[in-house]
Amino acid sequence: MTEKIALDIHCHLVPLTQDDTNGIEGVEWKEGALSIDGYVLATPSVYDVDALLRWMDANGVERAWISVPPPLYRLDLSQTEARVWTSRLNEALAATARRHASRFKAMLHLPLQHPALASAVAREWAAKGQTIFAMPAGSASHGIFLSDAAYEPLWTALDDAEAFLFLHPCKGCDPRYDHFYLHNLLGSPVETALAAAHLALSGILDRHTRMKICLAHGGGATAAVAGRLERGQLTGRPGADTGARTPKEVFRNVCVDCICHDADALRLAAAVHGEENVFFGSDWPFSMGLPDPHDQLAGVEPALRRKIICDNVQVLLERHR
C-alpha cells in the first residue's frame, strides 16, 4: 500500500489560458506552450491540471501548494508591467485552487524586482486570507539580494500576516556554470544558500519571527555552509558579525523541502534545520525533482520519512487553511 503524502509544498503549475495572456507583451502561445520573453516552456505537464491530479493520486499525494515555475518570474518587467503580470498569475493560481479546493492551495507570486509592489501584493492577498507566497531567492543577473533595506516593508507585511514564504532560486550569471548543466545542478543550490546567508546575517530573521521561510531543494547548500558562516561571525570576519543570532540558531527556524537526491544530504539538512522543518516537495513536473517520491525517498530513515511526508505538515495545514 502506498504511503500517503499529506502535502507537496514544491509543486509547479502554469494555470494561464490564452485569455489570461492577451495583451501581455513578450508572452505568446506556440503549439500549446508558452513563449516567455523568448524562452519556450516546453514541458506539457506543467500546463495540465489533470495530469498533476493523476500523478498525485498515483503517488498518494493528498494536497499540493501550487506555484509558478521560474521562467514566469520575468524580472526585467517594469513596475507597471510587473503589477499586471503578477495580477494575472495570482488570479489564475487562485482560480485553479478554488476549482480544486480539496487538493490545491495557491502559493501566490511576489514580484521580487519591485520591493514596494511585492509588499503591496502580500498585504492585498493577506487581507483576503491568503497567506502562502513564493518568490525568487534573489537574482545574480539583476543584482538583487534579500538583505537590501528596500525589502523591509515586505518582511513586515509577511510577518504581520504570519505568512509562509517559499524561496526558489533563479539562474546565476557566472559563465563557469554554462558547462555540464551547472546553472541548475550547482548554481541553484548556491543561490539558495546565498539568500539564506543574507537573511540570517542581516538580522532579518531575528526581527521577523512570525513569518516562516522555506528554502527549495533541501535548502541548497545552506546546511553545508552553516558552520562556516557561523565561524566567520564568531571570529569577527569583516562585516560578518552584525549582532544577529548565529546562523545555526537562525536556520533552526527556517524550513526546507526534501529534494536533496541523497539520504545523507537530507539527514544533514534535517540536522541543521530541524527534523520538524523538513517538508515534502516534488518539484512537479520537472525531472530534477521527485517524480517517483516513494522510490526516491526509500533510503531515508523511516522515522524521518514519516515526519517529512505526513507529520510535519499538520502544523502548516492548520495554520494556512
C-alpha positions in Angstrom: 0.0 0.0 0.0 1.4 3.4 -1.0 2.1 5.7 2.0 0.1 8.9 2.0 1.9 12.2 1.4 -0.1 14.8 3.2 1.2 17.9 1.3 3.5 18.8 -1.5 4.9 22.3 -0.9 7.0 22.5 -4.0 4.7 21.9 -7.0 4.8 24.0 -10.2 1.8 24.7 -12.4 1.2 27.2 -15.1 -2.5 28.0 -14.7 -2.8 30.6 -17.5 -5.0 30.3 -20.5 -4.7 32.2 -23.8 -7.2 34.7 -22.5 -5.1 35.3 -19.4 -2.1 36.3 -21.6 -4.0 38.6 -24.0 -2.4 42.0 -24.2 0.8 40.9 -22.3 3.8 41.9 -24.4 6.6 39.2 -24.6 4.2 36.3 -23.9 2.6 34.2 -26.5 1.4 30.6 -27.1 3.2 28.3 -29.5 1.7 24.9 -30.1 0.3 24.6 -26.6 3.4 26.0 -24.8 4.2 29.5 -23.6 7.0 31.5 -25.1 8.0 33.9 -22.3 10.4 36.6 -23.4 11.8 34.3 -26.0 12.1 31.2 -23.7 9.7 28.4 -24.6 8.5 26.4 -21.5 8.0 23.1 -23.4 7.0 20.8 -20.5 3.5 19.8 -21.3 2.6 18.6 -17.9 3.2 22.0 -16.3 0.1 23.3 -18.0 -2.1 20.2 -17.3 -4.0 20.3 -14.0 -5.5 16.8 -14.7 -2.0 15.4 -15.2 -1.0 16.8 -11.9 -4.0 15.3 -10.2 -3.4 11.9 -11.8 0.2 12.0 -10.5 -0.9 13.0 -7.1 -3.5 10.1 -7.0 -0.9 7.6 -8.2 1.6 8.6 -5.5 -0.8 9.2 -2.6 -0.3 12.9 -2.5 -3.3 14.4 -0.8 -2.7 18.1 -1.3 -0.4 20.5 -3.1 0.6 24.1 -2.8 0.9 25.2 -6.4 3.4 27.9 -7.6 4.6 29.2 -11.0 7.9 27.9 -12.3 11.0 30.3 -12.6 10.5 31.1 -16.4 7.4 33.1 -15.3 9.3 35.3 -12.8 10.1 37.9 -15.6 12.5 40.1 -13.5 13.0 42.5 -16.4 9.5 43.9 -16.3 8.9 47.5 -15.2 6.8 48.0 -12.1 3.7 48.8 -14.1 4.2 45.7 -16.3 5.0 43.6 -13.2 1.8 44.7 -11.5 -0.3 43.5 -14.4 1.7 40.2 -14.9 1.6 39.4 -11.2 -2.1 40.0 -11.0 -2.7 37.7 -14.0 -0.6 35.0 -12.4 -2.1 35.2 -9.0 -5.7 35.4 -10.1 -5.2 32.3 -12.3 -3.5 30.4 -9.5 -6.2 31.4 -7.0 -9.0 30.4 -9.5 -7.3 27.0 -10.1 -7.1 26.4 -6.4 -10.7 27.3 -5.9 -11.8 24.8 -8.5 -9.9 22.1 -6.7 -10.2 23.3 -3.2 -9.8 19.9 -1.6 -6.5 19.3 -3.3 -4.8 22.7 -4.1 -3.9 25.9 -2.4 -2.3 28.8 -4.4 1.2 29.8 -3.4 1.0 33.4 -4.7 3.8 35.0 -6.6 5.6 38.1 -5.3 7.4 40.3 -7.8 10.9 40.4 -6.2 12.3 43.0 -8.5 10.0 45.7 -7.2 10.0 45.6 -3.3 7.2 48.1 -2.8 5.0 46.2 -5.2 5.8 42.9 -3.6 4.9 44.3 -0.2 1.6 45.7 -1.6 0.7 42.3 -3.2 1.5 40.5 0.0 -0.8 42.8 2.1 -3.6 42.8 -0.5 -3.8 39.0 -0.6 -3.2 38.6 3.2 -6.3 40.8 3.7 -8.2 38.2 1.8 -6.9 35.4 4.0 -4.3 34.2 1.5 -1.0 33.8 3.4 1.3 31.5 1.4 3.6 33.1 -1.1 6.5 32.2 -3.3 9.2 34.4 -4.9 12.8 34.2 -6.3 15.6 33.9 -3.8 17.4 36.9 -5.2 19.0 37.3 -8.7 22.6 37.4 -9.6 22.0 38.8 -13.1 19.8 41.6 -11.7 21.9 42.3 -8.6 19.0 41.6 -6.2 19.8 40.5 -2.7 17.3 39.9 0.1 19.1 41.9 2.8 18.6 45.1 0.8 16.8 47.6 3.1 14.2 48.2 0.4 12.7 44.8 1.4 12.0 45.7 5.0 8.3 46.6 4.3 7.9 43.2 2.6 9.3 41.3 5.6 7.0 43.4 7.9 4.0 42.6 5.7 4.7 38.9 5.7 5.5 38.9 9.5 2.2 40.7 10.2 0.3 38.0 8.2 2.3 35.2 9.8 2.9 34.1 6.2 4.7 31.2 4.7 7.2 32.3 2.0 8.8 29.7 -0.4 12.1 30.9 -1.9 13.1 29.4 -5.2 16.5 30.1 -6.9 16.9 31.9 -10.2 19.6 31.2 -12.7 23.0 32.6 -11.7 25.2 34.6 -14.2 28.6 33.0 -13.6 29.8 31.8 -17.1 31.6 28.8 -15.4 28.1 27.4 -14.9 27.5 27.3 -18.7 29.0 23.8 -18.8 27.5 20.5 -17.7 24.1 22.0 -16.8 25.8 23.6 -13.8 23.4 26.6 -13.7 20.9 24.2 -12.3 23.0 21.4 -10.7 25.3 23.7 -8.8 24.2 27.3 -9.3 20.8 26.9 -7.9 21.9 25.4 -4.5 24.5 28.2 -4.2 21.9 30.9 -5.0 19.6 29.4 -2.3 22.4 29.4 0.3 23.3 33.0 -0.6 19.7 34.0 0.1 19.7 32.2 3.4 23.0 33.8 4.4 21.7 37.3 3.7 18.5 36.7 5.7 20.5 35.3 8.7 23.5 37.6 8.9 21.4 40.8 8.3 19.2 40.1 11.3 16.0 40.0 9.2 15.1 36.6 10.6 15.7 38.0 14.2 13.4 40.9 13.6 10.6 39.0 11.9 10.0 35.7 13.7 6.3 35.2 12.9 6.7 34.6 9.1 8.0 31.2 8.0 10.7 31.0 5.3 11.1 27.8 3.3 14.1 27.1 1.1 13.8 25.0 -2.1 15.8 21.9 -2.9 16.7 20.9 0.7 17.9 24.5 1.3 20.5 24.1 -1.5 24.0 24.4 0.0 22.8 26.1 3.2 23.2 23.2 5.6 26.7 22.5 4.3 27.9 26.1 4.9 26.0 26.9 8.1 29.0 26.1 10.3 31.4 28.2 8.1 29.0 31.2 8.2 28.9 30.9 12.0 32.7 30.6 12.3 33.0 33.8 10.2 30.6 35.6 12.5 32.2 34.3 15.7 35.8 35.2 14.6 34.8 38.7 13.5 35.4 38.4 9.8 34.9 41.8 8.3 31.2 42.5 8.0 30.1 39.1 9.2 29.5 40.0 12.9 26.3 42.1 12.6 25.0 41.4 16.0 22.5 38.9 14.6 22.0 35.5 16.2 24.3 32.8 14.9 23.3 31.3 11.5 22.9 27.8 13.1 20.4 29.3 15.6 18.6 31.1 12.9 18.4 28.2 10.4 16.6 26.1 13.1 13.6 28.3 12.3 14.0 28.1 8.5 12.3 25.1 6.8 13.3 23.3 3.6 11.8 20.8 1.2 13.2 17.3 1.0 14.6 17.4 -2.6 18.3 16.5 -1.9 18.7 13.4 -4.0 20.9 11.9 -1.3 19.9 10.4 2.0 23.0 11.8 3.8 22.4 15.3 2.4 18.8 15.1 3.6 20.0 13.9 7.0 22.3 16.9 7.2 19.6 19.3 6.2 17.3 17.8 8.9 20.2 18.2 11.5 20.7 21.9 10.6 17.1 23.0 10.1 15.4 20.5 12.5 13.6 17.4 11.5 10.3 19.1 12.2 11.2 21.7 9.5 11.7 19.4 6.5 8.6 19.1 4.3 7.8 17.0 1.3 8.3 18.7 -2.1 8.3 17.1 -5.5 9.3 19.9 -7.9 6.5 18.6 -10.2 6.7 18.2 -13.1 10.4 18.6 -13.6 12.9 15.8 -13.8 15.2 17.3 -11.2 12.5 16.7 -8.6 10.9 13.6 -7.1 8.6 12.2 -9.8 8.8 8.8 -8.1 8.7 10.0 -4.5 8.4 6.7 -2.6 11.2 5.1 -4.5 13.4 8.2 -4.3 12.9 8.5 -0.6 13.2 4.8 0.2 16.7 5.3 1.6 15.6 7.8 4.2 15.2 6.5 7.8 11.5 5.5 8.3 11.0 7.9 11.3 12.4 10.9 9.4 10.5 9.9 6.2 7.2 9.7 8.2 7.8 13.2 9.6 8.6 14.6 6.1 5.6 13.1 4.2 3.0 13.4 6.9 3.6 14.6 10.4 5.4 17.9 10.0 2.9 19.5 7.7 0.0 19.2 10.0 1.0 22.5 11.7 1.2 24.2 8.3 -2.2 22.8 7.2 -3.8 24.1 10.5 -2.1 27.5 10.2 -2.9 28.0 6.5 -6.3 26.6 5.9 
